[in-house]
Amino acid sequence: MINRLEFTIDIDTEKPKIWEALWSESSYRKWASVFFDGSYAVTDNWKEGSKVHFLAPDQSGIYSFIEKHIPNEFIEFRHIGSVIEGKEQPLDDEAKKWSGATEIYKIIEGEDTNTLKVEIDVMDEHLEFMKNTFPQALEKVKNNCS
């Protein structure tokens, strides 16, 4: 079963700096490493409609599409399937369980601070891991802004 989780963190800096801390290659590698050390993303500059491979060092991971992208404000990923050794895999029964899950990043402007909000669909077997790990990732994003 897929569960929707939400996480937020207040960051005392301007929206473009938060966006850079999320999606520049070096910053992304820093905060994504809390999920799997050495994680990285391969994409066409995070453009709307483009494909993204979210990978571990052995080139395994998932591939997704960017459904919507408003720079410095909003990005939505739709996760499609698995990647093994850098190659997209046909959808098997396991991948079909989560294919179509979304992951959304929003920066909400406040008076004194901006709030980064993440909404993510998570399978039951990853629920506790994500509940415990995602706040650590957001702290790293915040630290990348200073």
Number of C-alpha atoms within 10 A of each C-alpha: 9 15 12 13 15 14 14 17 17 18 23 15 15 14 21 14 15 24 22 18 22 26 16 12 14 13 20 20 18 19 26 23 16 17 15 13 13 14 21 22 20 13 15 11 12 19 17 17 14 15 21 21 23 20 22 22 12 11 17 18 21 23 25 24 21 21 18 17 17 11 14 17 16 17 21 21 24 20 24 22 23 23 19 14 13 16 14 16 15 12 13 11 9 10 16 12 14 17 19 16 19 20 21 19 22 18 23 15 14 11 5 9 15 18 18 24 18 20 16 21 20 21 16 11 10 11 16 11 12 17 14 10 13 21 15 16 20 23 15 20 25 21 14 18 20 11
